[in-house]
Amino acid sequence: MFKKRNISVYNDLKTGFFCRLLLFLGVILLVFYILENLFFLFRTNENLLGILLAFAILLLGVGFILYFLSCQFAKLACIAKDIEKENLTEDNEKSK
């Protein structure tokens, strides 16, 4: 019924890509919000500006959370590599 999936520790579930994407979109929306408030480029109403600010904050928040997860996955991969290296050296010593 359910397929068993083996996920490698080197698979970061694309958190690095989505982190950069969401941070980029959040910064773009934040810059647009700031420019619109300062220079009234498109003369949008206050509701739209509030929505832009809300989405900018939301995207930046999720982007930072994904950045944290990406860093944790990188540390996990480094730990797994060290453990594999130790196991290989132990196996080589046992075979001698």
Backbone torsions as a table, in degrees:
resi	resn	phi	psi	omega
1	MET	NA	-53.9	176.8
2	PHE	-103.8	138.8	175.6
3	LYS	-86.7	134.7	176.3
4	LYS	-82.5	125.1	-179.3
5	ARG	-111.9	128.4	174.4
6	ASN	-98.3	115.9	-179.8
7	ILE	-103.6	126.1	-179.3
8	SER	-73.3	153.4	176.9
9	VAL	-71.8	-16.2	179.0
10	TYR	-84.0	-7.6	177.9
11	ASN	-88.5	112.5	-177.1
12	ASP	-93.8	14.2	176.6
13	LEU	57.6	29.9	177.1
14	LYS	61.6	26.4	-179.4
15	THR	-68.4	-32.8	179.1
16	GLY	-64.4	-43.6	179.6
17	PHE	-65.3	-49.0	-178.1
18	PHE	-67.9	-31.0	175.9
19	CYS	-61.0	-52.2	-179.5
20	ARG	-63.1	-39.5	-179.7
21	LEU	-63.6	-48.4	-177.7
22	LEU	-68.9	-37.8	176.9
23	LEU	-65.1	-40.3	178.7
24	PHE	-63.0	-47.1	179.7
25	LEU	-64.8	-38.6	178.2
26	GLY	-64.1	-41.8	179.0
27	VAL	-66.6	-40.9	178.5
28	ILE	-60.6	-46.2	179.0
29	LEU	-65.1	-38.1	179.0
30	LEU	-66.2	-41.6	177.6
31	VAL	-64.5	-42.2	178.2
32	PHE	-62.5	-40.8	178.1
33	TYR	-62.3	-45.2	-178.9
34	ILE	-65.2	-45.3	179.2
35	LEU	-62.8	-38.9	-179.8
36	GLU	-67.9	-37.4	178.1
37	ASN	-70.0	-34.5	-177.4
38	LEU	-81.1	-43.0	-170.0
39	PHE	-114.6	-4.4	-179.7
40	PHE	49.8	55.5	-175.8
41	LEU	-66.6	-48.4	-175.0
42	PHE	-108.7	-1.6	179.8
43	ARG	51.6	52.6	178.8
44	THR	-82.6	160.6	-179.4
45	ASN	-79.5	169.6	-175.1
46	GLU	-67.2	-31.1	179.8
47	ASN	-63.6	-43.4	-179.8
48	LEU	-66.3	-37.5	177.4
49	LEU	-65.9	-38.0	176.5
50	GLY	-65.4	-38.9	178.2
51	ILE	-66.0	-42.0	177.8
52	LEU	-61.5	-42.9	178.4
53	LEU	-64.5	-41.5	179.9
54	ALA	-63.1	-45.0	179.4
55	PHE	-67.5	-36.2	177.8
56	ALA	-62.5	-46.1	179.2
57	ILE	-64.1	-42.5	-179.7
58	LEU	-63.4	-47.0	-179.5
59	LEU	-65.6	-39.6	177.7
60	LEU	-65.6	-40.3	179.1
61	GLY	-63.9	-47.2	178.9
62	VAL	-66.7	-35.6	177.5
63	GLY	-63.1	-41.6	178.3
64	PHE	-69.1	-35.6	176.0
65	ILE	-64.2	-43.6	178.3
66	LEU	-66.9	-32.4	175.3
67	TYR	-63.2	-43.2	177.2
68	PHE	-60.8	-46.0	178.8
69	LEU	-63.3	-38.1	178.5
70	SER	-62.9	-41.8	177.4
71	CYS	-64.4	-38.6	179.6
72	GLN	-67.5	-39.5	177.0
73	PHE	-64.2	-37.3	178.2
74	ALA	-65.4	-41.5	177.1
75	LYS	-64.6	-39.9	178.7
76	LEU	-62.9	-40.9	178.2
77	ALA	-64.9	-38.2	178.5
78	CYS	-65.8	-42.5	177.8
79	ILE	-63.6	-42.5	179.3
80	ALA	-63.8	-38.1	178.5
81	LYS	-64.4	-41.7	177.9
82	ASP	-63.6	-41.6	179.5
83	ILE	-65.3	-42.1	178.0
84	GLU	-62.9	-39.2	179.5
85	LYS	-64.9	-41.1	177.7
86	GLU	-64.5	-40.6	179.6
87	ASN	-65.1	-38.3	178.8
88	LEU	-66.0	-40.9	179.9
89	THR	-69.1	-35.5	177.0
90	GLU	-66.3	-40.5	178.9
91	ASP	-65.3	-39.9	179.1
92	ASN	-65.8	-38.4	178.9
93	GLU	-68.6	-36.0	179.3
94	LYS	-70.4	-34.2	-177.8
95	SER	-74.9	-17.8	-178.8
96	LYS	-80.0	NA	NA
